[in-house]
Amino acid sequence: MMDAATVTALLEAHLQDCDVRVEGEGNRYDITAIGEVFEGKRPVQRQQLVYAALAEQIANGSIHAVNIRTFTPEQWGAGG
């Protein structure tokens, strides 16, 4: 069974130097990720980075739905 802490750990392991915040339970999660890794990337590329960290869990059905918001530190500091 997945929980927010497990999802956070998976994302932090995959997205180095990112501040990851996860809310949700069961198989639905809201994910906010802030990091330099998103600098210069289009929104779809940013989403792909996050999905890649959770690919196995999405494929096996542990995670059914995610709502992803990504920011660079500069964007986050400016209020998103």
N, CA, C and O atoms as a GROMACS GRO file, in nm:
protein
  320
    1MET      N    1   0.084  -0.120   0.000
    1MET     CA    2   0.000   0.000   0.000
    1MET      C    3   0.088   0.125   0.000
    1MET      O    4   0.179   0.139   0.081
    2MET      N    5   0.058   0.214  -0.090
    2MET     CA    6   0.135   0.337  -0.100
    2MET      C    7   0.083   0.437   0.004
    2MET      O    8  -0.033   0.434   0.044
    3ASP      N    9   0.173   0.526   0.046
    3ASP     CA   10   0.130   0.640   0.126
    3ASP      C   11   0.216   0.759   0.085
    3ASP      O   12   0.312   0.745   0.010
    4ALA      N   13   0.180   0.876   0.134
    4ALA     CA   14   0.248   0.998   0.091
    4ALA      C   15   0.397   0.994   0.120
    4ALA      O   16   0.478   1.043   0.041
    5ALA      N   17   0.436   0.935   0.234
    5ALA     CA   18   0.578   0.927   0.269
    5ALA      C   19   0.654   0.840   0.170
    5ALA      O   20   0.768   0.871   0.134
    6THR      N   21   0.593   0.730   0.126
    6THR     CA   22   0.657   0.642   0.029
    6THR      C   23   0.673   0.711  -0.105
    6THR      O   24   0.778   0.702  -0.169
    7VAL      N   25   0.568   0.781  -0.147
    7VAL     CA   26   0.575   0.854  -0.274
    7VAL      C   27   0.682   0.963  -0.266
    7VAL      O   28   0.758   0.982  -0.361
    8THR      N   29   0.688   1.033  -0.155
    8THR     CA   30   0.789   1.136  -0.135
    8THR      C   31   0.929   1.076  -0.147
    8THR      O   32   1.015   1.133  -0.214
    9ALA      N   33   0.952   0.963  -0.082
    9ALA     CA   34   1.083   0.898  -0.085
    9ALA      C   35   1.122   0.857  -0.227
    9ALA      O   36   1.237   0.874  -0.268
   10LEU      N   37   1.026   0.803  -0.302
   10LEU     CA   38   1.054   0.764  -0.441
   10LEU      C   39   1.094   0.886  -0.524
   10LEU      O   40   1.190   0.881  -0.601
   11LEU      N   41   1.021   0.994  -0.508
   11LEU     CA   42   1.049   1.115  -0.585
   11LEU      C   43   1.183   1.176  -0.546
   11LEU      O   44   1.259   1.219  -0.633
   12GLU      N   45   1.211   1.182  -0.417
   12GLU     CA   46   1.337   1.241  -0.372
   12GLU      C   47   1.456   1.160  -0.419
   12GLU      O   48   1.562   1.216  -0.447
   13ALA      N   49   1.440   1.028  -0.429
   13ALA     CA   50   1.549   0.944  -0.478
   13ALA      C   51   1.574   0.968  -0.626
   13ALA      O   52   1.688   0.957  -0.672
   14HIS      N   53   1.471   1.000  -0.701
   14HIS     CA   54   1.481   1.016  -0.845
   14HIS      C   55   1.512   1.160  -0.886
   14HIS      O   56   1.585   1.183  -0.983
   15LEU      N   57   1.457   1.254  -0.814
   15LEU     CA   58   1.473   1.396  -0.846
   15LEU      C   59   1.570   1.457  -0.745
   15LEU      O   60   1.529   1.506  -0.640
   16GLN      N   61   1.696   1.454  -0.779
   16GLN     CA   62   1.798   1.496  -0.684
   16GLN      C   63   1.788   1.646  -0.656
   16GLN      O   64   1.760   1.727  -0.745
   17ASP      N   65   1.811   1.680  -0.529
   17ASP     CA   66   1.811   1.819  -0.485
   17ASP      C   67   1.678   1.889  -0.508
   17ASP      O   68   1.674   2.010  -0.528
   18CYS      N   69   1.569   1.812  -0.504
   18CYS     CA   70   1.436   1.871  -0.517
   18CYS      C   71   1.368   1.873  -0.382
   18CYS      O   72   1.384   1.782  -0.300
   19ASP      N   73   1.291   1.977  -0.360
   19ASP     CA   74   1.201   1.984  -0.246
   19ASP      C   75   1.069   1.924  -0.294
   19ASP      O   76   1.003   1.981  -0.381
   20VAL      N   77   1.031   1.810  -0.238
   20VAL     CA   78   0.913   1.738  -0.284
   20VAL      C   79   0.808   1.740  -0.174
   20VAL      O   80   0.836   1.709  -0.058
   21ARG      N   81   0.685   1.777  -0.212
   21ARG     CA   82   0.574   1.777  -0.116
   21ARG      C   83   0.463   1.692  -0.176
   21ARG      O   84   0.420   1.714  -0.289
   22VAL      N   85   0.416   1.597  -0.099
   22VAL     CA   86   0.314   1.503  -0.148
   22VAL      C   87   0.197   1.502  -0.050
   22VAL      O   88   0.215   1.490   0.071
   23GLU      N   89   0.078   1.515  -0.105
   23GLU     CA   90  -0.043   1.500  -0.027
   23GLU      C   91  -0.131   1.397  -0.095
   23GLU      O   92  -0.131   1.384  -0.217
   24GLY      N   93  -0.206   1.324  -0.014
   24GLY     CA   94  -0.295   1.225  -0.070
   24GLY      C   95  -0.285   1.094   0.004
   24GLY      O   96  -0.211   1.082   0.102
   25GLU      N   97  -0.360   0.996  -0.044
   25GLU     CA   98  -0.358   0.864   0.017
   25GLU      C   99  -0.412   0.763  -0.082
   25GLU      O  100  -0.466   0.798  -0.187
   26GLY      N  101  -0.394   0.636  -0.048
   26GLY     CA  102  -0.443   0.531  -0.137
   26GLY      C  103  -0.368   0.534  -0.268
   26GLY      O  104  -0.247   0.510  -0.271
   27ASN      N  105  -0.438   0.565  -0.377
   27ASN     CA  106  -0.370   0.564  -0.507
   27ASN      C  107  -0.382   0.697  -0.580
   27ASN      O  108  -0.362   0.704  -0.701
   28ARG      N  109  -0.414   0.805  -0.506
   28ARG     CA  110  -0.426   0.938  -0.567
   28ARG      C  111  -0.342   1.038  -0.487
   28ARG      O  112  -0.351   1.046  -0.364
   29TYR      N  113  -0.259   1.113  -0.560
   29TYR     CA  114  -0.167   1.204  -0.492
   29TYR      C  115  -0.155   1.337  -0.564
   29TYR      O  116  -0.160   1.345  -0.686
   30ASP      N  117  -0.138   1.443  -0.483
   30ASP     CA  118  -0.103   1.575  -0.533
   30ASP      C  119   0.045   1.594  -0.503
   30ASP      O  120   0.088   1.583  -0.388
   31ILE      N  121   0.122   1.622  -0.607
   31ILE     CA  122   0.267   1.632  -0.594
   31ILE      C  123   0.312   1.772  -0.632
   31ILE      O  124   0.276   1.823  -0.739
   32THR      N  125   0.390   1.833  -0.544
   32THR     CA  126   0.456   1.960  -0.576
   32THR      C  127   0.605   1.934  -0.567
   32THR      O  128   0.654   1.885  -0.465
   33ALA      N  129   0.678   1.967  -0.672
   33ALA     CA  130   0.822   1.947  -0.674
   33ALA      C  131   0.890   2.077  -0.713
   33ALA      O  132   0.853   2.141  -0.812
   34ILE      N  133   0.990   2.116  -0.634
   34ILE     CA  134   1.063   2.240  -0.657
   34ILE      C  135   1.210   2.206  -0.671
   34ILE      O  136   1.269   2.146  -0.580
   35GLY      N  137   1.270   2.243  -0.784
   35GLY     CA  138   1.412   2.212  -0.800
   35GLY      C  139   1.473   2.270  -0.926
   35GLY      O  140   1.403   2.300  -1.023
   36GLU      N  141   1.602   2.284  -0.923
   36GLU     CA  142   1.677   2.334  -1.039
   36GLU      C  143   1.665   2.241  -1.159
   36GLU      O  144   1.684   2.283  -1.273
   37VAL      N  145   1.632   2.114  -1.134
   37VAL     CA  146   1.621   2.016  -1.242
   37VAL      C  147   1.516   2.058  -1.344
   37VAL      O  148   1.520   2.013  -1.459
   38PHE      N  149   1.423   2.143  -1.304
   38PHE     CA  150   1.316   2.184  -1.395
   38PHE      C  151   1.352   2.309  -1.477
   38PHE      O  152   1.277   2.348  -1.566
   39GLU      N  153   1.465   2.369  -1.447
   39GLU     CA  154   1.508   2.490  -1.517
   39GLU      C  155   1.518   2.464  -1.667
   39GLU      O  156   1.582   2.368  -1.710
   40GLY      N  157   1.455   2.550  -1.746
   40GLY     CA  158   1.467   2.542  -1.892
   40GLY      C  159   1.386   2.431  -1.957
   40GLY      O  160   1.397   2.409  -2.077
   41LYS      N  161   1.305   2.361  -1.878
   41LYS     CA  162   1.226   2.251  -1.935
   41LYS      C  163   1.081   2.296  -1.956
   41LYS      O  164   1.026   2.373  -1.877
   42ARG      N  165   1.022   2.246  -2.063
   42ARG     CA  166   0.880   2.273  -2.089
   42ARG      C  167   0.795   2.196  -1.989
   42ARG      O  168   0.841   2.097  -1.932
   43PRO      N  169   0.670   2.240  -1.968
   43PRO     CA  170   0.585   2.170  -1.870
   43PRO      C  171   0.576   2.020  -1.893
   43PRO      O  172   0.581   1.943  -1.797
   44VAL      N  173   0.564   1.977  -2.017
   44VAL     CA  174   0.552   1.833  -2.042
   44VAL      C  175   0.680   1.760  -2.003
   44VAL      O  176   0.674   1.647  -1.954
   45GLN      N  177   0.795   1.823  -2.024
   45GLN     CA  178   0.922   1.760  -1.986
   45GLN      C  179   0.933   1.750  -1.834
   45GLN      O  180   0.984   1.651  -1.781
   46ARG      N  181   0.884   1.851  -1.765
   46ARG     CA  182   0.886   1.848  -1.619
   46ARG      C  183   0.798   1.736  -1.567
   46ARG      O  184   0.837   1.663  -1.475
   47GLN      N  185   0.679   1.720  -1.627
   47GLN     CA  186   0.589   1.614  -1.584
   47GLN      C  187   0.652   1.477  -1.608
   47GLN      O  188   0.639   1.386  -1.526
   48GLN      N  189   0.720   1.464  -1.722
   48GLN     CA  190   0.782   1.335  -1.756
   48GLN      C  191   0.888   1.297  -1.652
   48GLN      O  192   0.902   1.180  -1.619
   49LEU      N  193   0.962   1.395  -1.601
   49LEU     CA  194   1.062   1.367  -1.498
   49LEU      C  195   0.996   1.308  -1.373
   49LEU      O  196   1.046   1.212  -1.314
   50VAL      N  197   0.883   1.366  -1.336
   50VAL     CA  198   0.813   1.317  -1.217
   50VAL      C  199   0.751   1.180  -1.243
   50VAL      O  200   0.762   1.089  -1.161
   51TYR      N  201   0.686   1.166  -1.358
   51TYR     CA  202   0.626   1.035  -1.391
   51TYR      C  203   0.731   0.925  -1.396
   51TYR      O  204   0.704   0.812  -1.355
   52ALA      N  205   0.850   0.956  -1.446
   52ALA     CA  206   0.955   0.855  -1.456
   52ALA      C  207   0.990   0.799  -1.318
   52ALA      O  208   1.021   0.680  -1.306
   53ALA      N  209   0.985   0.883  -1.216
   53ALA     CA  210   1.017   0.837  -1.081
   53ALA      C  211   0.912   0.741  -1.027
   53ALA      O  212   0.940   0.661  -0.939
   54LEU      N  213   0.791   0.750  -1.082
   54LEU     CA  214   0.680   0.669  -1.031
   54LEU      C  215   0.631   0.566  -1.133
   54LEU      O  216   0.526   0.505  -1.114
   55ALA      N  217   0.707   0.546  -1.240
   55ALA     CA  218   0.662   0.461  -1.351
   55ALA      C  219   0.621   0.321  -1.305
   55ALA      O  220   0.517   0.270  -1.347
   56GLU      N  221   0.701   0.260  -1.221
   56GLU     CA  222   0.671   0.124  -1.176
   56GLU      C  223   0.541   0.120  -1.096
   56GLU      O  224   0.460   0.029  -1.114
   57GLN      N  225   0.522   0.216  -1.008
   57GLN     CA  226   0.403   0.219  -0.924
   57GLN      C  227   0.277   0.250  -1.006
   57GLN      O  228   0.169   0.198  -0.976
   58ILE      N  229   0.292   0.333  -1.110
   58ILE     CA  230   0.179   0.362  -1.197
   58ILE      C  231   0.146   0.238  -1.281
   58ILE      O  232   0.029   0.204  -1.299
   59ALA      N  233   0.249   0.172  -1.330
   59ALA     CA  234   0.228   0.054  -1.414
   59ALA      C  235   0.160  -0.059  -1.337
   59ALA      O  236   0.075  -0.128  -1.393
   60ASN      N  237   0.195  -0.077  -1.210
   60ASN     CA  238   0.136  -0.189  -1.135
   60ASN      C  239   0.007  -0.149  -1.063
   60ASN      O  240  -0.053  -0.231  -0.994
   61GLY      N  241  -0.035  -0.024  -1.080
   61GLY     CA  242  -0.162   0.018  -1.023
   61GLY      C  243  -0.156   0.070  -0.880
   61GLY      O  244  -0.258   0.108  -0.825
   62SER      N  245  -0.036   0.071  -0.820
   62SER     CA  246  -0.024   0.124  -0.683
   62SER      C  247  -0.064   0.271  -0.679
   62SER      O  248  -0.122   0.319  -0.582
   63ILE      N  249  -0.031   0.342  -0.787
   63ILE     CA  250  -0.069   0.482  -0.800
   63ILE      C  251  -0.157   0.493  -0.923
   63ILE      O  252  -0.119   0.452  -1.033
   64HIS      N  253  -0.275   0.548  -0.904
   64HIS     CA  254  -0.370   0.559  -1.013
   64HIS      C  255  -0.372   0.699  -1.072
   64HIS      O  256  -0.378   0.716  -1.194
   65ALA      N  257  -0.368   0.799  -0.988
   65ALA     CA  258  -0.380   0.936  -1.036
   65ALA      C  259  -0.285   1.027  -0.960
   65ALA      O  260  -0.272   1.019  -0.838
   66VAL      N  261  -0.218   1.113  -1.035
   66VAL     CA  262  -0.132   1.214  -0.974
   66VAL      C  263  -0.162   1.350  -1.036
   66VAL      O  264  -0.188   1.361  -1.156
   67ASN      N  265  -0.157   1.450  -0.953
   67ASN     CA  266  -0.168   1.588  -0.997
   67ASN      C  267  -0.032   1.650  -0.968
   67ASN      O  268   0.008   1.661  -0.852
   68ILE      N  269   0.039   1.690  -1.072
   68ILE     CA  270   0.178   1.734  -1.058
   68ILE      C  271   0.191   1.883  -1.083
   68ILE      O  272   0.143   1.935  -1.184
   69ARG      N  273   0.256   1.951  -0.989
   69ARG     CA  274   0.294   2.090  -1.008
   69ARG      C  275   0.445   2.099  -0.989
   69ARG      O  276   0.499   2.050  -0.890
   70THR      N  277   0.513   2.161  -1.084
   70THR     CA  278   0.659   2.172  -1.075
   70THR      C  279   0.700   2.318  -1.082
   70THR      O  280   0.638   2.399  -1.152
   71PHE      N  281   0.805   2.350  -1.009
   71PHE     CA  282   0.857   2.487  -1.004
   71PHE      C  283   1.009   2.484  -0.999
   71PHE      O  284   1.068   2.391  -0.943
   72THR      N  285   1.072   2.584  -1.056
   72THR     CA  286   1.213   2.607  -1.025
   72THR      C  287   1.213   2.682  -0.891
   72THR      O  288   1.111   2.738  -0.852
   73PRO      N  289   1.326   2.683  -0.821
   73PRO     CA  290   1.331   2.758  -0.695
   73PRO      C  291   1.293   2.906  -0.717
   73PRO      O  292   1.228   2.966  -0.632
   74GLU      N  293   1.334   2.961  -0.829
   74GLU     CA  294   1.302   3.102  -0.858
   74GLU      C  295   1.151   3.121  -0.873
   74GLU      O  296   1.095   3.217  -0.820
   75GLN      N  297   1.086   3.029  -0.946
   75GLN     CA  298   0.941   3.038  -0.964
   75GLN      C  299   0.870   3.022  -0.830
   75GLN      O  300   0.774   3.095  -0.801
   76TRP      N  301   0.916   2.929  -0.749
   76TRP     CA  302   0.854   2.905  -0.619
   76TRP      C  303   0.869   3.027  -0.530
   76TRP      O  304   0.774   3.069  -0.464
   77GLY      N  305   0.989   3.085  -0.530
   77GLY     CA  306   1.015   3.203  -0.447
   77GLY      C  307   0.932   3.323  -0.489
   77GLY      O  308   0.904   3.412  -0.409
   78ALA      N  309   0.892   3.324  -0.617
   78ALA     CA  310   0.810   3.434  -0.668
   78ALA      C  311   0.662   3.408  -0.646
   78ALA      O  312   0.578   3.482  -0.696
   79GLY      N  313   0.631   3.303  -0.572
   79GLY     CA  314   0.492   3.274  -0.541
   79GLY      C  315   0.430   3.175  -0.638
   79GLY      O  316   0.307   3.166  -0.649
   80GLY      N  317   0.515   3.102  -0.710
   80GLY     CA  318   0.461   3.004  -0.804
   80GLY      C  319   0.437   3.072  -0.935
   80GLY      O  320   0.392   3.008  -1.030
   0.00000   0.00000   0.00000
